[in-house]
């Protein structure tokens, strides 16, 4: 909560205000001693967080078209009732 307040409730990388998560700047597995230090926390949106985590575990970033497709699928799973199509079919 302190990290969210400090960073203004938005992703520090892209400014998004939805799907926010608090990231450990230095991964917990490397620096468990400072895992709860406010200075080691930053607010990221789910998208930026996933990208950072992929890099940390040694994967290359996905090509942009594949990344967009994966996000689309993830959004549909998160918000099954928010899509316009779903509303159209609701009696
Ligand atoms: Zn972001």
PDB file of the backbone (N, CA, C, O) and the ligand in Angstrom, with CONECT records:
HET     ZN  A 101       1
ATOM      1  N   UNK A   1       0.830  -1.204   0.000  1.00  0.00           N
ATOM      2  CA  UNK A   1       0.000   0.000   0.000  1.00  0.00           C
ATOM      3  C   UNK A   1       0.866   1.256   0.000  1.00  0.00           C
ATOM      4  O   UNK A   1       0.546   2.229  -0.683  1.00  0.00           O
ATOM      5  N   UNK A   2       1.953   1.242   0.757  1.00  0.00           N
ATOM      6  CA  UNK A   2       2.844   2.407   0.786  1.00  0.00           C
ATOM      7  C   UNK A   2       3.470   2.662  -0.583  1.00  0.00           C
ATOM      8  O   UNK A   2       3.634   3.808  -1.001  1.00  0.00           O
ATOM      9  N   UNK A   3       3.815   1.575  -1.274  1.00  0.00           N
ATOM     10  CA  UNK A   3       4.405   1.736  -2.607  1.00  0.00           C
ATOM     11  C   UNK A   3       3.377   2.324  -3.578  1.00  0.00           C
ATOM     12  O   UNK A   3       3.711   3.183  -4.394  1.00  0.00           O
ATOM     13  N   UNK A   4       2.133   1.861  -3.488  1.00  0.00           N
ATOM     14  CA  UNK A   4       1.081   2.397  -4.353  1.00  0.00           C
ATOM     15  C   UNK A   4       0.865   3.886  -4.092  1.00  0.00           C
ATOM     16  O   UNK A   4       0.727   4.679  -5.024  1.00  0.00           O
ATOM     17  N   UNK A   5       0.837   4.251  -2.816  1.00  0.00           N
ATOM     18  CA  UNK A   5       0.657   5.667  -2.479  1.00  0.00           C
ATOM     19  C   UNK A   5       1.829   6.495  -3.019  1.00  0.00           C
ATOM     20  O   UNK A   5       1.635   7.550  -3.621  1.00  0.00           O
ATOM     21  N   UNK A   6       3.047   5.994  -2.790  1.00  0.00           N
ATOM     22  CA  UNK A   6       4.221   6.764  -3.216  1.00  0.00           C
ATOM     23  C   UNK A   6       4.250   6.953  -4.731  1.00  0.00           C
ATOM     24  O   UNK A   6       4.588   8.031  -5.220  1.00  0.00           O
ATOM     25  N   UNK A   7       3.892   5.894  -5.477  1.00  0.00           N
ATOM     26  CA  UNK A   7       3.994   5.969  -6.936  1.00  0.00           C
ATOM     27  C   UNK A   7       2.727   6.522  -7.581  1.00  0.00           C
ATOM     28  O   UNK A   7       2.602   6.524  -8.806  1.00  0.00           O
ATOM     29  N   UNK A   8       1.798   6.987  -6.768  1.00  0.00           N
ATOM     30  CA  UNK A   8       0.635   7.682  -7.314  1.00  0.00           C
ATOM     31  C   UNK A   8      -0.380   6.766  -7.981  1.00  0.00           C
ATOM     32  O   UNK A   8      -1.124   7.201  -8.859  1.00  0.00           O
ATOM     33  N   UNK A   9      -0.418   5.500  -7.572  1.00  0.00           N
ATOM     34  CA  UNK A   9      -1.400   4.550  -8.094  1.00  0.00           C
ATOM     35  C   UNK A   9      -1.325   4.442  -9.610  1.00  0.00           C
ATOM     36  O   UNK A   9      -2.342   4.361 -10.299  1.00  0.00           O
ATOM     37  N   UNK A  10      -0.091   4.442 -10.113  1.00  0.00           N
ATOM     38  CA  UNK A  10       0.059   4.185 -11.545  1.00  0.00           C
ATOM     39  C   UNK A  10       1.377   3.474 -11.817  1.00  0.00           C
ATOM     40  O   UNK A  10       2.319   3.554 -11.028  1.00  0.00           O
ATOM     41  N   UNK A  11       1.424   2.781 -12.943  1.00  0.00           N
ATOM     42  CA  UNK A  11       2.626   2.057 -13.357  1.00  0.00           C
ATOM     43  C   UNK A  11       3.767   3.050 -13.573  1.00  0.00           C
ATOM     44  O   UNK A  11       3.607   4.047 -14.276  1.00  0.00           O
ATOM     45  N   UNK A  12       4.926   2.767 -12.959  1.00  0.00           N
ATOM     46  CA  UNK A  12       6.036   3.708 -13.082  1.00  0.00           C
ATOM     47  C   UNK A  12       6.675   3.653 -14.471  1.00  0.00           C
ATOM     48  O   UNK A  12       7.448   4.540 -14.833  1.00  0.00           O
ATOM     49  N   UNK A  13       6.359   2.627 -15.241  1.00  0.00           N
ATOM     50  CA  UNK A  13       6.950   2.532 -16.581  1.00  0.00           C
ATOM     51  C   UNK A  13       6.057   3.155 -17.639  1.00  0.00           C
ATOM     52  O   UNK A  13       6.531   3.923 -18.476  1.00  0.00           O
ATOM     53  N   UNK A  14       4.773   2.834 -17.614  1.00  0.00           N
ATOM     54  CA  UNK A  14       3.910   3.280 -18.717  1.00  0.00           C
ATOM     55  C   UNK A  14       2.772   4.175 -18.243  1.00  0.00           C
ATOM     56  O   UNK A  14       2.035   4.705 -19.074  1.00  0.00           O
ATOM     57  N   UNK A  15       2.604   4.360 -16.940  1.00  0.00           N
ATOM     58  CA  UNK A  15       1.569   5.267 -16.453  1.00  0.00           C
ATOM     59  C   UNK A  15       0.180   4.657 -16.371  1.00  0.00           C
ATOM     60  O   UNK A  15      -0.776   5.352 -16.027  1.00  0.00           O
ATOM     61  N   UNK A  16       0.047   3.368 -16.680  1.00  0.00           N
ATOM     62  CA  UNK A  16      -1.268   2.733 -16.617  1.00  0.00           C
ATOM     63  C   UNK A  16      -1.799   2.759 -15.189  1.00  0.00           C
ATOM     64  O   UNK A  16      -1.033   2.693 -14.228  1.00  0.00           O
ATOM     65  N   UNK A  17      -3.128   2.856 -15.061  1.00  0.00           N
ATOM     66  CA  UNK A  17      -3.740   2.904 -13.739  1.00  0.00           C
ATOM     67  C   UNK A  17      -4.601   1.680 -13.465  1.00  0.00           C
ATOM     68  O   UNK A  17      -5.281   1.616 -12.441  1.00  0.00           O
ATOM     69  N   UNK A  18      -4.577   0.722 -14.357  1.00  0.00           N
ATOM     70  CA  UNK A  18      -5.378  -0.487 -14.158  1.00  0.00           C
ATOM     71  C   UNK A  18      -4.464  -1.690 -13.966  1.00  0.00           C
ATOM     72  O   UNK A  18      -3.327  -1.699 -14.438  1.00  0.00           O
ATOM     73  N   UNK A  19      -4.965  -2.694 -13.277  1.00  0.00           N
ATOM     74  CA  UNK A  19      -4.251  -3.961 -13.077  1.00  0.00           C
ATOM     75  C   UNK A  19      -2.864  -3.700 -12.496  1.00  0.00           C
ATOM     76  O   UNK A  19      -1.866  -4.200 -13.016  1.00  0.00           O
ATOM     77  N   UNK A  20      -2.804  -2.933 -11.439  1.00  0.00           N
ATOM     78  CA  UNK A  20      -1.517  -2.592 -10.840  1.00  0.00           C
ATOM     79  C   UNK A  20      -1.032  -3.702  -9.917  1.00  0.00           C
ATOM     80  O   UNK A  20      -1.812  -4.357  -9.225  1.00  0.00           O
ATOM     81  N   UNK A  21       0.285  -3.889  -9.934  1.00  0.00           N
ATOM     82  CA  UNK A  21       0.922  -4.858  -9.055  1.00  0.00           C
ATOM     83  C   UNK A  21       2.165  -4.196  -8.477  1.00  0.00           C
ATOM     84  O   UNK A  21       2.717  -3.273  -9.076  1.00  0.00           O
ATOM     85  N   UNK A  22       2.600  -4.661  -7.325  1.00  0.00           N
ATOM     86  CA  UNK A  22       3.823  -4.123  -6.734  1.00  0.00           C
ATOM     87  C   UNK A  22       4.960  -5.098  -7.018  1.00  0.00           C
ATOM     88  O   UNK A  22       4.902  -6.277  -6.667  1.00  0.00           O
ATOM     89  N   UNK A  23       5.987  -4.570  -7.660  1.00  0.00           N
ATOM     90  CA  UNK A  23       7.122  -5.385  -8.095  1.00  0.00           C
ATOM     91  C   UNK A  23       8.296  -5.217  -7.137  1.00  0.00           C
ATOM     92  O   UNK A  23       8.512  -4.133  -6.595  1.00  0.00           O
ATOM     93  N   UNK A  24       9.049  -6.290  -6.930  1.00  0.00           N
ATOM     94  CA  UNK A  24      10.330  -6.188  -6.248  1.00  0.00           C
ATOM     95  C   UNK A  24      11.379  -5.811  -7.281  1.00  0.00           C
ATOM     96  O   UNK A  24      11.625  -6.573  -8.216  1.00  0.00           O
ATOM     97  N   UNK A  25      12.003  -4.646  -7.129  1.00  0.00           N
ATOM     98  CA  UNK A  25      12.980  -4.188  -8.115  1.00  0.00           C
ATOM     99  C   UNK A  25      14.126  -5.199  -8.197  1.00  0.00           C
ATOM    100  O   UNK A  25      14.489  -5.639  -9.287  1.00  0.00           O
ATOM    101  N   UNK A  26      14.684  -5.560  -7.064  1.00  0.00           N
ATOM    102  CA  UNK A  26      15.619  -6.681  -7.018  1.00  0.00           C
ATOM    103  C   UNK A  26      14.820  -7.905  -6.577  1.00  0.00           C
ATOM    104  O   UNK A  26      14.165  -7.872  -5.535  1.00  0.00           O
ATOM    105  N   UNK A  27      14.867  -8.978  -7.354  1.00  0.00           N
ATOM    106  CA  UNK A  27      14.005 -10.138  -7.059  1.00  0.00           C
ATOM    107  C   UNK A  27      14.215 -10.686  -5.645  1.00  0.00           C
ATOM    108  O   UNK A  27      15.321 -10.651  -5.104  1.00  0.00           O
ATOM    109  N   UNK A  28      13.138 -11.185  -5.070  1.00  0.00           N
ATOM    110  CA  UNK A  28      13.193 -11.711  -3.706  1.00  0.00           C
ATOM    111  C   UNK A  28      14.223 -12.836  -3.599  1.00  0.00           C
ATOM    112  O   UNK A  28      14.906 -12.965  -2.584  1.00  0.00           O
ATOM    113  N   UNK A  29      14.328 -13.646  -4.653  1.00  0.00           N
ATOM    114  CA  UNK A  29      15.253 -14.785  -4.557  1.00  0.00           C
ATOM    115  C   UNK A  29      16.704 -14.312  -4.473  1.00  0.00           C
ATOM    116  O   UNK A  29      17.555 -15.020  -3.934  1.00  0.00           O
ATOM    117  N   UNK A  30      16.996 -13.099  -5.011  1.00  0.00           N
ATOM    118  CA  UNK A  30      18.351 -12.568  -4.918  1.00  0.00           C
ATOM    119  C   UNK A  30      18.581 -11.800  -3.624  1.00  0.00           C
ATOM    120  O   UNK A  30      19.646 -11.878  -3.011  1.00  0.00           O
ATOM    121  N   UNK A  31      17.541 -11.047  -3.223  1.00  0.00           N
ATOM    122  CA  UNK A  31      17.705 -10.187  -2.049  1.00  0.00           C
ATOM    123  C   UNK A  31      16.520 -10.323  -1.096  1.00  0.00           C
ATOM    124  O   UNK A  31      15.747  -9.380  -0.926  1.00  0.00           O
ATOM    125  N   UNK A  32      16.378 -11.487  -0.479  1.00  0.00           N
ATOM    126  CA  UNK A  32      15.252 -11.658   0.452  1.00  0.00           C
ATOM    127  C   UNK A  32      15.309 -10.693   1.625  1.00  0.00           C
ATOM    128  O   UNK A  32      14.284 -10.396   2.238  1.00  0.00           O
ATOM    129  N   UNK A  33      16.512 -10.198   1.943  1.00  0.00           N
ATOM    130  CA  UNK A  33      16.661  -9.321   3.101  1.00  0.00           C
ATOM    131  C   UNK A  33      15.965  -7.979   2.908  1.00  0.00           C
ATOM    132  O   UNK A  33      15.545  -7.353   3.881  1.00  0.00           O
ATOM    133  N   UNK A  34      15.839  -7.527   1.648  1.00  0.00           N
ATOM    134  CA  UNK A  34      15.181  -6.237   1.430  1.00  0.00           C
ATOM    135  C   UNK A  34      13.855  -6.403   0.694  1.00  0.00           C
ATOM    136  O   UNK A  34      13.367  -5.466   0.061  1.00  0.00           O
ATOM    137  N   UNK A  35      13.267  -7.616   0.780  1.00  0.00           N
ATOM    138  CA  UNK A  35      12.067  -7.856  -0.017  1.00  0.00           C
ATOM    139  C   UNK A  35      10.905  -6.966   0.395  1.00  0.00           C
ATOM    140  O   UNK A  35      10.014  -6.711  -0.416  1.00  0.00           O
ATOM    141  N   UNK A  36      10.890  -6.487   1.634  1.00  0.00           N
ATOM    142  CA  UNK A  36       9.798  -5.613   2.058  1.00  0.00           C
ATOM    143  C   UNK A  36      10.247  -4.184   2.293  1.00  0.00           C
ATOM    144  O   UNK A  36       9.512  -3.389   2.880  1.00  0.00           O
ATOM    145  N   UNK A  37      11.455  -3.848   1.838  1.00  0.00           N
ATOM    146  CA  UNK A  37      11.908  -2.449   1.937  1.00  0.00           C
ATOM    147  C   UNK A  37      11.205  -1.627   0.865  1.00  0.00           C
ATOM    148  O   UNK A  37      11.171  -2.007  -0.305  1.00  0.00           O
ATOM    149  N   UNK A  38      10.643  -0.494   1.282  1.00  0.00           N
ATOM    150  CA  UNK A  38       9.892   0.322   0.334  1.00  0.00           C
ATOM    151  C   UNK A  38      10.758   0.745  -0.845  1.00  0.00           C
ATOM    152  O   UNK A  38      10.268   0.862  -1.969  1.00  0.00           O
ATOM    153  N   UNK A  39      12.046   0.974  -0.591  1.00  0.00           N
ATOM    154  CA  UNK A  39      12.942   1.406  -1.666  1.00  0.00           C
ATOM    155  C   UNK A  39      13.128   0.326  -2.724  1.00  0.00           C
ATOM    156  O   UNK A  39      13.545   0.620  -3.844  1.00  0.00           O
ATOM    157  N   UNK A  40      12.825  -0.909  -2.381  1.00  0.00           N
ATOM    158  CA  UNK A  40      12.973  -1.997  -3.348  1.00  0.00           C
ATOM    159  C   UNK A  40      11.649  -2.354  -4.016  1.00  0.00           C
ATOM    160  O   UNK A  40      11.564  -3.363  -4.716  1.00  0.00           O
ATOM    161  N   UNK A  41      10.626  -1.547  -3.811  1.00  0.00           N
ATOM    162  CA  UNK A  41       9.324  -1.831  -4.405  1.00  0.00           C
ATOM    163  C   UNK A  41       8.981  -0.760  -5.432  1.00  0.00           C
ATOM    164  O   UNK A  41       9.330   0.409  -5.266  1.00  0.00           O
ATOM    165  N   UNK A  42       8.295  -1.170  -6.492  1.00  0.00           N
ATOM    166  CA  UNK A  42       7.796  -0.206  -7.465  1.00  0.00           C
ATOM    167  C   UNK A  42       6.469  -0.715  -8.006  1.00  0.00           C
ATOM    168  O   UNK A  42       6.222  -1.920  -8.053  1.00  0.00           O
ATOM    169  N   UNK A  43       5.626   0.216  -8.411  1.00  0.00           N
ATOM    170  CA  UNK A  43       4.315  -0.151  -8.946  1.00  0.00           C
ATOM    171  C   UNK A  43       4.437  -0.356 -10.447  1.00  0.00           C
ATOM    172  O   UNK A  43       4.917   0.513 -11.174  1.00  0.00           O
ATOM    173  N   UNK A  44       3.994  -1.518 -10.893  1.00  0.00           N
ATOM    174  CA  UNK A  44       3.949  -1.818 -12.322  1.00  0.00           C
ATOM    175  C   UNK A  44       2.560  -2.324 -12.663  1.00  0.00           C
ATOM    176  O   UNK A  44       1.882  -2.910 -11.819  1.00  0.00           O
ATOM    177  N   UNK A  45       2.136  -2.099 -13.895  1.00  0.00           N
ATOM    178  CA  UNK A  45       0.903  -2.742 -14.347  1.00  0.00           C
ATOM    179  C   UNK A  45       1.240  -4.199 -14.677  1.00  0.00           C
ATOM    180  O   UNK A  45       2.410  -4.569 -14.777  1.00  0.00           O
ATOM    181  N   UNK A  46       0.210  -5.008 -14.843  1.00  0.00           N
ATOM    182  CA  UNK A  46       0.425  -6.436 -15.080  1.00  0.00           C
ATOM    183  C   UNK A  46       1.293  -6.668 -16.313  1.00  0.00           C
ATOM    184  O   UNK A  46       2.118  -7.580 -16.344  1.00  0.00           O
ATOM    185  N   UNK A  47       1.092  -5.819 -17.337  1.00  0.00           N
ATOM    186  CA  UNK A  47       1.830  -6.011 -18.576  1.00  0.00           C
ATOM    187  C   UNK A  47       3.323  -5.745 -18.384  1.00  0.00           C
ATOM    188  O   UNK A  47       4.161  -6.552 -18.787  1.00  0.00           O
ATOM    189  N   UNK A  48       3.652  -4.601 -17.760  1.00  0.00           N
ATOM    190  CA  UNK A  48       5.065  -4.277 -17.543  1.00  0.00           C
ATOM    191  C   UNK A  48       5.700  -5.262 -16.567  1.00  0.00           C
ATOM    192  O   UNK A  48       6.868  -5.623 -16.718  1.00  0.00           O
ATOM    193  N   UNK A  49       4.941  -5.695 -15.575  1.00  0.00           N
ATOM    194  CA  UNK A  49       5.452  -6.643 -14.596  1.00  0.00           C
ATOM    195  C   UNK A  49       5.800  -7.972 -15.265  1.00  0.00           C
ATOM    196  O   UNK A  49       6.852  -8.553 -14.998  1.00  0.00           O
ATOM    197  N   UNK A  50       4.915  -8.443 -16.129  1.00  0.00           N
ATOM    198  CA  UNK A  50       5.163  -9.714 -16.815  1.00  0.00           C
ATOM    199  C   UNK A  50       6.392  -9.606 -17.702  1.00  0.00           C
ATOM    200  O   UNK A  50       7.191 -10.538 -17.788  1.00  0.00           O
ATOM    201  N   UNK A  51       6.539  -8.461 -18.361  1.00  0.00           N
ATOM    202  CA  UNK A  51       7.694  -8.278 -19.245  1.00  0.00           C
ATOM    203  C   UNK A  51       8.987  -8.291 -18.431  1.00  0.00           C
ATOM    204  O   UNK A  51       9.968  -8.921 -18.827  1.00  0.00           O
ATOM    205  N   UNK A  52       8.985  -7.597 -17.297  1.00  0.00           N
ATOM    206  CA  UNK A  52      10.186  -7.553 -16.456  1.00  0.00           C
ATOM    207  C   UNK A  52      10.516  -8.950 -15.925  1.00  0.00           C
ATOM    208  O   UNK A  52      11.676  -9.363 -15.932  1.00  0.00           O
ATOM    209  N   UNK A  53       9.503  -9.668 -15.469  1.00  0.00           N
ATOM    210  CA  UNK A  53       9.738 -10.999 -14.919  1.00  0.00           C
ATOM    211  C   UNK A  53      10.301 -11.934 -15.984  1.00  0.00           C
ATOM    212  O   UNK A  53      11.183 -12.742 -15.696  1.00  0.00           O
ATOM    213  N   UNK A  54       9.799 -11.830 -17.205  1.00  0.00           N
ATOM    214  CA  UNK A  54      10.326 -12.667 -18.292  1.00  0.00           C
ATOM    215  C   UNK A  54      11.814 -12.428 -18.482  1.00  0.00           C
ATOM    216  O   UNK A  54      12.586 -13.370 -18.660  1.00  0.00           O
ATOM    217  N   UNK A  55      12.213 -11.156 -18.442  1.00  0.00           N
ATOM    218  CA  UNK A  55      13.632 -10.840 -18.620  1.00  0.00           C
ATOM    219  C   UNK A  55      14.454 -11.396 -17.461  1.00  0.00           C
ATOM    220  O   UNK A  55      15.564 -11.892 -17.654  1.00  0.00           O
ATOM    221  N   UNK A  56      13.891 -11.306 -16.249  1.00  0.00           N
ATOM    222  CA  UNK A  56      14.631 -11.762 -15.075  1.00  0.00           C
ATOM    223  C   UNK A  56      14.868 -13.266 -15.115  1.00  0.00           C
ATOM    224  O   UNK A  56      15.915 -13.735 -14.669  1.00  0.00           O
ATOM    225  N   UNK A  57      13.922 -14.025 -15.636  1.00  0.00           N
ATOM    226  CA  UNK A  57      14.105 -15.469 -15.657  1.00  0.00           C
ATOM    227  C   UNK A  57      14.826 -15.925 -16.921  1.00  0.00           C
ATOM    228  O   UNK A  57      14.960 -17.124 -17.165  1.00  0.00           O
ATOM    229  N   UNK A  58      15.294 -14.961 -17.730  1.00  0.00           N
ATOM    230  CA  UNK A  58      16.181 -15.302 -18.830  1.00  0.00           C
ATOM    231  C   UNK A  58      15.516 -15.535 -20.170  1.00  0.00           C
ATOM    232  O   UNK A  58      16.168 -15.966 -21.121  1.00  0.00           O
ATOM    233  N   UNK A  59      14.196 -15.247 -20.258  1.00  0.00           N
ATOM    234  CA  UNK A  59      13.547 -15.348 -21.562  1.00  0.00           C
ATOM    235  C   UNK A  59      13.716 -14.050 -22.320  1.00  0.00           C
ATOM    236  O   UNK A  59      13.778 -12.972 -21.729  1.00  0.00           O
ATOM    237  N   UNK A  60      13.790 -14.162 -23.621  1.00  0.00           N
ATOM    238  CA  UNK A  60      13.743 -12.958 -24.427  1.00  0.00           C
ATOM    239  C   UNK A  60      12.312 -12.447 -24.441  1.00  0.00           C
ATOM    240  O   UNK A  60      11.373 -13.224 -24.268  1.00  0.00           O
ATOM    241  N   UNK A  61      12.134 -11.114 -24.650  1.00  0.00           N
ATOM    242  CA  UNK A  61      10.762 -10.606 -24.769  1.00  0.00           C
ATOM    243  C   UNK A  61      10.063 -11.248 -25.966  1.00  0.00           C
ATOM    244  O   UNK A  61      10.690 -11.569 -26.975  1.00  0.00           O
ATOM    245  N   UNK A  62       8.762 -11.426 -25.829  1.00  0.00           N
ATOM    246  CA  UNK A  62       7.994 -11.968 -26.944  1.00  0.00           C
ATOM    247  C   UNK A  62       7.990 -10.970 -28.100  1.00  0.00           C
ATOM    248  O   UNK A  62       8.047  -9.762 -27.871  1.00  0.00           O
ATOM    249  N   UNK A  63       7.925 -11.458 -29.329  1.00  0.00           N
ATOM    250  CA  UNK A  63       7.719 -10.538 -30.446  1.00  0.00           C
ATOM    251  C   UNK A  63       6.412  -9.768 -30.225  1.00  0.00           C
ATOM    252  O   UNK A  63       5.485 -10.305 -29.618  1.00  0.00           O
ATOM    253  N   UNK A  64       6.318  -8.525 -30.704  1.00  0.00           N
ATOM    254  CA  UNK A  64       5.153  -7.680 -30.383  1.00  0.00           C
ATOM    255  C   UNK A  64       3.816  -8.300 -30.743  1.00  0.00           C
ATOM    256  O   UNK A  64       2.853  -8.158 -29.990  1.00  0.00           O
ATOM    257  N   UNK A  65       3.732  -8.979 -31.868  1.00  0.00           N
ATOM    258  CA  UNK A  65       2.421  -9.522 -32.253  1.00  0.00           C
ATOM    259  C   UNK A  65       2.025 -10.669 -31.326  1.00  0.00           C
ATOM    260  O   UNK A  65       0.854 -10.810 -30.973  1.00  0.00           O
ATOM    261  N   UNK A  66       2.982 -11.470 -30.941  1.00  0.00           N
ATOM    262  CA  UNK A  66       2.670 -12.549 -29.994  1.00  0.00           C
ATOM    263  C   UNK A  66       2.323 -12.001 -28.621  1.00  0.00           C
ATOM    264  O   UNK A  66       1.449 -12.534 -27.937  1.00  0.00           O
ATOM    265  N   UNK A  67       3.010 -10.933 -28.216  1.00  0.00           N
ATOM    266  CA  UNK A  67       2.725 -10.327 -26.918  1.00  0.00           C
ATOM    267  C   UNK A  67       1.307  -9.783 -26.895  1.00  0.00           C
ATOM    268  O   UNK A  67       0.592  -9.954 -25.907  1.00  0.00           O
ATOM    269  N   UNK A  68       0.886  -9.118 -27.995  1.00  0.00           N
ATOM    270  CA  UNK A  68      -0.471  -8.568 -28.052  1.00  0.00           C
ATOM    271  C   UNK A  68      -1.509  -9.678 -27.977  1.00  0.00           C
ATOM    272  O   UNK A  68      -2.519  -9.539 -27.286  1.00  0.00           O
ATOM    273  N   UNK A  69      -1.272 -10.762 -28.674  1.00  0.00           N
ATOM    274  CA  UNK A  69      -2.202 -11.890 -28.678  1.00  0.00           C
ATOM    275  C   UNK A  69      -2.330 -12.468 -27.262  1.00  0.00           C
ATOM    276  O   UNK A  69      -3.432 -12.760 -26.798  1.00  0.00           O
ATOM    277  N   UNK A  70      -1.204 -12.626 -26.597  1.00  0.00           N
ATOM    278  CA  UNK A  70      -1.227 -13.188 -25.262  1.00  0.00           C
ATOM    279  C   UNK A  70      -1.994 -12.268 -24.299  1.00  0.00           C
ATOM    280  O   UNK A  70      -2.754 -12.738 -23.452  1.00  0.00           O
ATOM    281  N   UNK A  71      -1.784 -10.959 -24.442  1.00  0.00           N
ATOM    282  CA  UNK A  71      -2.509 -10.001 -23.600  1.00  0.00           C
ATOM    283  C   UNK A  71      -4.005 -10.074 -23.848  1.00  0.00           C
ATOM    284  O   UNK A  71      -4.807 -10.029 -22.916  1.00  0.00           O
ATOM    285  N   UNK A  72      -4.364 -10.188 -25.111  1.00  0.00           N
ATOM    286  CA  UNK A  72      -5.784 -10.264 -25.454  1.00  0.00           C
ATOM    287  C   UNK A  72      -6.425 -11.465 -24.773  1.00  0.00           C
ATOM    288  O   UNK A  72      -7.500 -11.352 -24.183  1.00  0.00           O
ATOM    289  N   UNK A  73      -5.769 -12.602 -24.855  1.00  0.00           N
ATOM    290  CA  UNK A  73      -6.302 -13.805 -24.211  1.00  0.00           C
ATOM    291  C   UNK A  73      -6.407 -13.615 -22.702  1.00  0.00           C
ATOM    292  O   UNK A  73      -7.382 -14.031 -22.076  1.00  0.00           O
ATOM    293  N   UNK A  74      -5.387 -12.979 -22.129  1.00  0.00           N
ATOM    294  CA  UNK A  74      -5.376 -12.794 -20.684  1.00  0.00           C
ATOM    295  C   UNK A  74      -6.509 -11.852 -20.266  1.00  0.00           C
ATOM    296  O   UNK A  74      -7.188 -12.093 -19.268  1.00  0.00           O
ATOM    297  N   UNK A  75      -6.709 -10.778 -21.036  1.00  0.00           N
ATOM    298  CA  UNK A  75      -7.787  -9.836 -20.722  1.00  0.00           C
ATOM    299  C   UNK A  75      -9.146 -10.531 -20.795  1.00  0.00           C
ATOM    300  O   UNK A  75     -10.020 -10.269 -19.969  1.00  0.00           O
ATOM    301  N   UNK A  76      -9.325 -11.402 -21.766  1.00  0.00           N
ATOM    302  CA  UNK A  76     -10.603 -12.092 -21.901  1.00  0.00           C
ATOM    303  C   UNK A  76     -10.847 -13.000 -20.699  1.00  0.00           C
ATOM    304  O   UNK A  76     -11.976 -13.135 -20.227  1.00  0.00           O
ATOM    305  N   UNK A  77      -9.781 -13.615 -20.216  1.00  0.00           N
ATOM    306  CA  UNK A  77      -9.941 -14.489 -19.057  1.00  0.00           C
ATOM    307  C   UNK A  77     -10.239 -13.688 -17.801  1.00  0.00           C
ATOM    308  O   UNK A  77     -11.002 -14.126 -16.940  1.00  0.00           O
ATOM    309  N   UNK A  78      -9.627 -12.501 -17.703  1.00  0.00           N
ATOM    310  CA  UNK A  78      -9.838 -11.673 -16.517  1.00  0.00           C
ATOM    311  C   UNK A  78     -11.220 -11.041 -16.500  1.00  0.00           C
ATOM    312  O   UNK A  78     -11.826 -10.918 -15.436  1.00  0.00           O
ATOM    313  N   UNK A  79     -11.727 -10.639 -17.656  1.00  0.00           N
ATOM    314  CA  UNK A  79     -12.966  -9.866 -17.719  1.00  0.00           C
ATOM    315  C   UNK A  79     -13.987 -10.521 -18.643  1.00  0.00           C
ATOM    316  O   UNK A  79     -14.389  -9.923 -19.641  1.00  0.00           O
ATOM    317  N   UNK A  80     -14.408 -11.736 -18.324  1.00  0.00           N
ATOM    318  CA  UNK A  80     -15.307 -12.427 -19.264  1.00  0.00           C
ATOM    319  C   UNK A  80     -16.629 -11.702 -19.443  1.00  0.00           C
ATOM    320  O   UNK A  80     -17.272 -11.863 -20.480  1.00  0.00           O
ATOM    321  N   UNK A  81     -17.056 -10.910 -18.469  1.00  0.00           N
ATOM    322  CA  UNK A  81     -18.363 -10.263 -18.555  1.00  0.00           C
ATOM    323  C   UNK A  81     -18.273  -8.817 -19.032  1.00  0.00           C
ATOM    324  O   UNK A  81     -19.292  -8.145 -19.187  1.00  0.00           O
ATOM    325  N   UNK A  82     -17.055  -8.343 -19.263  1.00  0.00           N
ATOM    326  CA  UNK A  82     -16.919  -6.939 -19.642  1.00  0.00           C
ATOM    327  C   UNK A  82     -16.816  -6.743 -21.146  1.00  0.00           C
ATOM    328  O   UNK A  82     -16.863  -5.610 -21.625  1.00  0.00           O
ATOM    329  N   UNK A  83     -16.680  -7.815 -21.888  1.00  0.00           N
ATOM    330  CA  UNK A  83     -16.525  -7.605 -23.324  1.00  0.00           C
ATOM    331  C   UNK A  83     -17.838  -7.189 -23.953  1.00  0.00           C
ATOM    332  O   UNK A  83     -18.913  -7.575 -23.494  1.00  0.00           O
ATOM    333  N   UNK A  84     -17.738  -6.398 -25.008  1.00  0.00           N
ATOM    334  CA  UNK A  84     -18.951  -5.908 -25.666  1.00  0.00           C
ATOM    335  C   UNK A  84     -19.766  -7.059 -26.239  1.00  0.00           C
ATOM    336  O   UNK A  84     -20.997  -7.027 -26.232  1.00  0.00           O
ATOM    337  N   UNK A  85     -19.074  -8.069 -26.731  1.00  0.00           N
ATOM    338  CA  UNK A  85     -19.791  -9.204 -27.309  1.00  0.00           C
ATOM    339  C   UNK A  85     -20.693  -9.861 -26.262  1.00  0.00           C
ATOM    340  O   UNK A  85     -21.836 -10.217 -26.548  1.00  0.00           O
ATOM    341  N   UNK A  86     -20.170 -10.015 -25.060  1.00  0.00           N
ATOM    342  CA  UNK A  86     -20.938 -10.682 -24.031  1.00  0.00           C
ATOM    343  C   UNK A  86     -22.215  -9.904 -23.714  1.00  0.00           C
ATOM    344  O   UNK A  86     -23.276 -10.489 -23.495  1.00  0.00           O
ATOM    345  N   UNK A  87     -22.093  -8.567 -23.694  1.00  0.00           N
ATOM    346  CA  UNK A  87     -23.274  -7.747 -23.398  1.00  0.00           C
ATOM    347  C   UNK A  87     -24.341  -7.933 -24.460  1.00  0.00           C
ATOM    348  O   UNK A  87     -25.534  -7.989 -24.163  1.00  0.00           O
ATOM    349  N   UNK A  88     -23.888  -8.029 -25.708  1.00  0.00           N
ATOM    350  CA  UNK A  88     -24.845  -8.147 -26.810  1.00  0.00           C
ATOM    351  C   UNK A  88     -25.712  -9.381 -26.651  1.00  0.00           C
ATOM    352  O   UNK A  88     -26.884  -9.381 -27.029  1.00  0.00           O
ATOM    353  N   UNK A  89     -25.133 -10.432 -26.090  1.00  0.00           N
ATOM    354  CA  UNK A  89     -25.866 -11.685 -26.012  1.00  0.00           C
ATOM    355  C   UNK A  89     -26.632 -11.826 -24.694  1.00  0.00           C
ATOM    356  O   UNK A  89     -27.320 -12.825 -24.482  1.00  0.00           O
ATOM    357  N   UNK A  90     -26.519 -10.849 -23.824  1.00  0.00           N
ATOM    358  CA  UNK A  90     -27.282 -10.921 -22.575  1.00  0.00           C
ATOM    359  C   UNK A  90     -28.739 -10.520 -22.832  1.00  0.00           C
ATOM    360  O   UNK A  90     -28.976  -9.440 -23.374  1.00  0.00           O
ATOM    361  N   UNK A  91     -29.715 -11.343 -22.464  1.00  0.00           N
ATOM    362  CA  UNK A  91     -31.118 -11.006 -22.724  1.00  0.00           C
ATOM    363  C   UNK A  91     -31.537  -9.736 -21.958  1.00  0.00           C
ATOM    364  O   UNK A  91     -32.686  -9.304 -22.058  1.00  0.00           O
TER     365      UNK A  91
HETATM  366 ZN    ZN A 101       2.942  -0.490 -17.285  1.00  0.00          ZN
END
